Amino acid sequence: MTGPATVTAEAFEALYRRTSPEVLGFLRRRVGDEAPDLLADVYVLAWEKRDKLPAEWLRRAWLFGMARRLLLSHSRQTSRDAAAEVGAALLASQPPHEPEQSVGATVRAALMRLAEIDRELIQLTEWEQLSITEAAVATGLKPGTARVRLHRARTRLAQDPELAALVTTTAIPR
Amino acid sequence: MKAGDWTEAHSALMEAAATDAAADEVDLDATWDQVARRIDNAPRGRGRRRAVAIVAASAVLAGGGTAAAAATGVFSAHTGRYASGHDIKQGGPGEFLKPKGEDFPTVVLKGTADIPFPSEKARSISAQFQIDDLKGPGVVTTGALRGFVANDAICSWSNAWAAAVADGDDAAAKAAADELRRAGTWPAVRALDTELVMRTTIVHFKDGSPPQKADDSSRFGFLRLVQKDINAGDVDALGSALAENVFCIPALMPDLPQAVPTP
């Protein structure tokens, strides 16, 4: 277990190099061009809390959690409705020339119909490839609770009429 | 497959909907310089070559735990590293396991063999679900894994109890009820929860939002409800209690479908 005394500047830079591409991807999918600035905030905060860094295997999830909280806080600066703000950023992140009723637009619209925490669990596991345990750490839920919520969120999303129509009509190349 | 089941097709749609967010090395280097300027002592401006060297060194260090497995030609799920202190609260106790390890299915079966199931079929359904559900990057502790399987076992015994009640098989119903009453003493449960309580707490926010009531039950606190409902002989209440508090694998619950969470 890495304790505070061993988190040197070099070790911290190694942590940054190892995890920042994924954390930047997470932020970019939500706030677009503002992502690099928020990424810097995430790692400055992480450095300040370096005596509380969790075990190596949980650090990626911990950083995602920190990024998520910063994102919500960032949204609150311009709106009291943080979830709507993050959601708006999510919708706005679609490519500019994408047709309105494309697969991406339909899926993102269906995601927006979920509760914020449920949407986040799906995105963290499907887009960011976090395990359920990691997604629980990132969202501050107990692993068991996260699993129940994720299952319900997936069921709810799969029952979304527009998404269900896509599943029966769209062949997605893997 | 029934409507509402999550399938590979849904995952593929999610993948197609993910906007491209590939990291640019220039962005990452520039952001690191920004971080380095804002914190003390951090090296900066050394460019990508050094970063690559650090990542390579980290990979060598991180690979130490699997060196023995590599020598035998098997990428093992075992890491030889154990959770301690704060990490136990966050991710469970025990050894960190890598679900990507080739021997993960065997590790799951061996590591959960002491958890009682009403049938080998139910045990097999649980093991296969956990193997599939945990696959991918990341790690899971043996404690968390055993907790997931203990959940499955509690669901299975609840289903067995409901089936026995429906069949009027008093002996089978008593056997299942006795096992559910003992569930709080299973080592896999005790390792994660010695309280077994249902409770709520009031959460206060620093930004002035009104306080909210939140569930703060212990990990297996729902066993209190399970035991109350089997003592009352109330099958529907048992189904509702499980649906509210646990994820029961649908294939384990043919005789108690009320226990499967619904949207």
Contacts between the chains, C-beta under 8 A, distances in Angstrom:
chain1	res1	chain2	res2	distance
A	1	B	84	5.4
A	1	B	85	6.9
A	1	B	87	6.9
A	9	B	39	7.9
A	9	B	41	4.6
A	9	B	42	4.3
A	9	B	43	6.2
A	10	B	43	6.9
A	10	B	54	7.2
A	12	B	42	6.5
A	13	B	32	7.0
A	13	B	36	8.0
A	13	B	42	6.3
A	13	B	43	6.4
A	13	B	51	7.6
A	13	B	54	6.4
A	14	B	54	4.6
A	14	B	55	6.9
A	14	B	57	7.5
A	14	B	58	4.9
A	16	B	32	5.9
A	16	B	35	6.9
A	17	B	28	7.7
A	17	B	32	7.8
A	17	B	51	4.8
A	17	B	54	5.8
A	17	B	55	5.1
A	17	B	58	7.9
A	18	B	55	6.2
A	18	B	58	6.1
A	20	B	23	7.1
A	20	B	28	5.5
A	20	B	31	7.0
A	20	B	32	7.5
A	21	B	23	3.6
A	21	B	28	6.6
A	22	B	23	7.9
A	24	B	21	7.2
A	24	B	23	4.8
A	24	B	27	6.7
A	24	B	28	6.8
A	24	B	31	7.5
A	25	B	21	3.8
A	25	B	22	7.1
A	25	B	23	6.1
A	26	B	21	7.6
A	28	B	19	7.7
A	28	B	21	4.0
A	29	B	18	6.8
A	29	B	19	5.4
A	29	B	21	4.9
A	35	B	21	8.0
A	36	B	27	5.2
A	36	B	30	6.9
A	36	B	31	4.9
A	36	B	34	7.9
A	37	B	34	7.9
A	39	B	31	5.1
A	40	B	31	5.1
A	40	B	34	4.4
A	40	B	35	5.2
A	40	B	38	7.2
A	43	B	31	7.8
A	43	B	32	8.0
A	43	B	35	4.6
A	44	B	35	5.7
A	44	B	38	4.9
A	44	B	39	6.0
A	47	B	35	7.3
A	47	B	39	4.5
A	47	B	42	7.5
A	48	B	39	7.8
A	54	B	86	6.4
A	54	B	87	5.8
A	54	B	90	6.1
A	55	B	83	6.7
A	55	B	84	7.9
A	55	B	87	4.3
A	55	B	91	7.8
A	55	B	96	8.0
A	56	B	62	7.7
A	57	B	81	8.0
A	57	B	91	7.7
A	57	B	96	5.6
A	57	B	138	7.2
A	57	B	139	4.6
A	58	B	87	6.4
A	58	B	90	6.0
A	58	B	91	6.1
A	60	B	138	7.9
A	76	B	207	7.2
A	93	B	19	5.0
A	94	B	19	6.4
A	95	B	19	6.8
A	103	B	13	6.3
A	103	B	16	5.1
A	103	B	17	6.4
A	104	B	16	6.4
A	104	B	17	4.3
A	104	B	19	7.4
A	106	B	17	8.0
A	107	B	13	5.3
A	107	B	14	6.4
A	107	B	16	7.2
A	107	B	17	3.6
A	108	B	17	5.7
A	111	B	17	7.8
A	122	B	14	7.2
A	126	B	11	6.2
A	126	B	14	4.1
A	126	B	15	7.2
A	126	B	18	7.7
A	127	B	14	6.8
A	127	B	15	8.0
A	127	B	18	4.8
A	129	B	136	6.3
A	129	B	137	6.0
A	130	B	138	6.9
A	131	B	99	7.6
A	131	B	134	6.6
A	131	B	136	6.2
A	131	B	137	7.0
A	131	B	138	3.6
A	131	B	139	7.6
A	131	B	140	6.8
A	132	B	133	7.1
A	132	B	134	7.4
A	133	B	91	5.6
A	133	B	92	7.9
A	133	B	138	6.9
A	133	B	139	7.9
A	133	B	140	5.7
A	133	B	144	6.0
A	134	B	138	5.3
A	137	B	90	5.8
A	137	B	91	7.1
A	142	B	219	6.8
A	143	B	91	7.3
A	143	B	92	7.3
A	143	B	144	5.9
A	143	B	147	7.7
A	144	B	147	7.1
A	144	B	148	7.8
A	144	B	151	6.9
A	144	B	219	6.3
A	144	B	246	7.3
A	144	B	247	7.5
A	145	B	215	7.9
A	147	B	148	7.6
A	147	B	247	5.0
A	148	B	245	7.6
A	148	B	246	6.9
A	148	B	247	4.6
A	148	B	261	6.2
A	151	B	247	5.1
A	151	B	261	5.9
A	152	B	261	5.3
A	152	B	262	7.7
A	152	B	263	5.8
A	154	B	6	3.9
A	154	B	10	7.2
A	155	B	4	4.9
A	155	B	5	7.7
A	155	B	6	6.8
A	155	B	261	7.4
A	155	B	262	7.1
A	155	B	263	5.2
A	156	B	263	4.1
A	157	B	6	7.6
A	157	B	10	7.0
A	158	B	3	7.5
A	158	B	4	5.1
A	158	B	5	6.2
A	158	B	6	5.1
A	158	B	7	7.5
A	158	B	10	5.6
A	159	B	3	6.4
A	159	B	4	4.5
A	159	B	263	6.3
A	163	B	10	7.4
A	163	B	13	6.9
A	164	B	3	6.9
A	166	B	13	6.0
A	167	B	7	7.4
A	167	B	9	4.8
A	167	B	10	6.5
A	167	B	13	6.9
A	170	B	13	7.0
A	172	B	9	7.0
A	172	B	12	3.8
A	172	B	13	6.1
A	172	B	15	7.3
A	172	B	16	5.3
A	174	B	8	8.0
A	174	B	12	6.0
